[in-house]
Amino acid sequence: MTDTRFSDRIRPWRDEIDRIDSQILTLLARRQDQVAQVAALKKKCAMPVYHPAREEDMISRLRTQAAEKGLDPDVTENLFRVIIRQSRVKQTFSMQYKGVRPGAGVLI
């Protein structure tokens, strides 16, 4: 099989993978928006960012769902721990950010 013929045959699958990757990014952006809403409420209610029991419940649920879908639970856990860690960083930053008064000078 020539490289051109192979490329033509594999193209539909690669195109679908590219579309799925784009959807994953869209979902991650939506998740990030929800994380910002959670952070705002936590800040308003003076609640901590880190909730270990919630995170472990999420990981357990996601591992089970991954196995049911034929995915590797360990890979799924690693992936979501990265996502959760980034969410926690974003929440912490947004809760600590005080803002700057308009017209304020720059400190050097």
N, C-alpha and C positions, 0 to 999 in steps of 0.2 A: 504494500500500500504506500502510495506516495505521501509526502508530507502535506501536500495541498489537499489531497483527498481525505486524509486523516483530519486535518484542520476543519474541512467542510463538515465532516460527520460529527465532530465533537462540539462544533460551534453552538448548536441549540442548548446543550447541557451547560456549557460555560455561560451562555447568555442568561439562562435561568438562575444559575448560581450567582451571577452578578446582580440580578434583580432581587434575589433573596438577601444578599449582603446589604443592598440598599434598604430593604425593609427592616433588617436588623438594626441598622443605624437610625432609621426613623423611630423605631421602638425604643432604642436607647435614649434618644433625645426626649421622647415623651416621658420616659422613666425619670430622666433628669429634671424635667419640669415638675413632676410629682414630688421628687425629693426636695425641690426648692419650697414647695408648699408645706411639706412636713417640717422643714427647717424653720419656716416662718412661724408655724404654730408652736413648735418646741421653744423657740425664742420667746414668743409671747407668754407662754405658760411656764417659762424658766425650767424646762425639762432638759435632761442631758441628751447629747447627740447619740452616744453609744448605748445600745440596749442589747446586751449579749444574748439574752434569752430569745428575743425577737429574731436576731440574726441566725442563731442556731436552729430555731424552728423553721426559718426560711430555707436554710441549707438542707435540713432533713426532708422537707417537702419537695424541694427541687431535685434532690437525689432520687427520691421515689419516682417522681414524674419522669426523670431522665431514663431510669431503668425501664419504666413502662413503655417508653417510646423507643427503646432499643439503643439508647445512648449510654456512654460510659459515665456512671455516677461520679467517679473521681475527677474526670475531665470537667464535667458540669460543675462540680463543687469548686474546682480551681477557678474556672471562668467566673462564677458568680461571686466568689470571694474578692476577686479583683474589682468587679462592678460595685459590690457593697463597700469595699474599702474606699473607692473613689467617691461614692455617694457620701460616705462619712466625712471625707476630707472637704467636699463641697459644702455640706451642712455646717461643719465646724467653721469654715471660712465665712459663710454668710451670717452665722450667728455672732461672730466676733467683729465683723465689719461695722464700723461706727459711722462711716461716711465722712465727707469733708464739706465744710461750710463753703457755699458758693463764693468765689472771689478770694478764698484763702490763698496766702502766698505759699511758695514752696520752701520747705526747710532744707538747708544744705548742711 
